[in-house]
Amino acid sequence: MLLTSALDFMSLAYRPVLTRGRDENFSFLDRTEGPYATYVLAPELSDHTPAYLWGDKVRTLFDALDRGYSTMATIHADTP
């Protein structure tokens, strides 16, 4: 996965949390050490497989960004 290669460059002060696609309920947000110590990893933002985030799940991810969380994600699209 492309994101795991980027983890080598992430500060050790952050804890990565991998999302679970369509099964993700974002309950991990209540169990982290806070937004400034957590990176939310989304393997892909698309509707191509159940492992990826799409729709309301992406909205929840962006709501977490508004709360101060950081994310790394890839996006699948036919055009920019």
C-alpha positions as CSV (number, residue, x, y, z in Angstrom):
1,M,0.0,0.0,0.0
2,L,1.3,3.4,-0.9
3,L,0.4,4.9,2.5
4,T,2.5,2.4,4.4
5,S,5.6,3.6,2.6
6,A,4.9,7.2,3.7
7,L,4.8,6.1,7.4
8,D,8.6,6.0,7.4
9,F,8.5,9.8,7.1
10,M,5.9,10.4,9.8
11,S,6.9,11.7,13.2
12,L,7.0,9.0,16.0
13,A,4.8,11.4,18.0
14,Y,1.8,10.3,15.8
15,R,0.0,7.0,16.1
16,P,-1.4,5.8,12.7
17,V,-4.9,4.4,12.7
18,L,-6.0,2.5,9.6
19,T,-9.7,2.9,8.5
20,R,-11.8,-0.2,7.8
21,G,-13.7,1.0,4.7
22,R,-17.4,0.5,4.7
23,D,-17.2,-1.2,8.1
24,E,-15.6,1.9,9.7
25,N,-17.6,3.5,12.5
26,F,-14.8,6.0,13.6
27,S,-15.2,4.9,17.2
28,F,-11.4,4.9,17.4
29,L,-11.6,8.8,17.5
30,D,-12.9,8.5,21.1
31,R,-10.0,6.1,22.1
32,T,-7.0,8.0,20.6
33,E,-4.7,10.3,22.6
34,G,-6.2,13.2,20.8
35,P,-6.2,14.8,17.3
36,Y,-2.7,16.1,17.6
37,A,-1.2,12.6,18.2
38,T,-3.2,10.6,15.6
39,Y,-3.0,10.2,11.9
40,V,-6.0,8.6,10.2
41,L,-5.0,6.4,7.3
42,A,-7.5,5.8,4.5
43,P,-6.2,3.3,1.9
44,E,-8.4,5.0,-0.7
45,L,-11.3,7.4,-1.1
46,S,-13.5,5.7,-3.6
47,D,-16.5,3.3,-4.0
48,H,-14.5,0.6,-5.8
49,T,-14.2,-1.9,-3.0
50,P,-15.6,-2.4,0.5
51,A,-12.2,-1.7,1.9
52,Y,-12.3,2.0,0.8
53,L,-14.1,5.0,2.3
54,W,-16.9,6.6,0.4
55,G,-20.0,8.7,0.9
56,D,-20.9,9.5,4.5
57,K,-17.7,7.8,5.7
58,V,-15.6,10.4,3.8
59,R,-17.8,13.1,5.4
60,T,-17.1,11.7,8.8
61,L,-13.3,11.7,8.0
62,F,-13.5,15.4,7.0
63,D,-15.4,16.2,10.2
64,A,-12.5,14.6,12.1
65,L,-10.1,16.9,10.2
66,D,-12.2,19.8,11.4
67,R,-11.6,18.6,14.9
68,G,-7.8,18.7,14.4
69,Y,-7.1,15.1,13.2
70,S,-4.7,14.6,10.3
71,T,-5.1,12.1,7.5
72,M,-3.2,10.4,4.8
73,A,-5.3,9.0,1.9
74,T,-5.2,8.1,-1.7
75,I,-8.0,9.0,-4.1
76,H,-9.2,7.0,-7.1
77,A,-10.7,9.0,-9.9
78,D,-10.9,9.0,-13.7
79,T,-10.1,12.7,-13.8
80,P,-8.7,15.3,-11.4
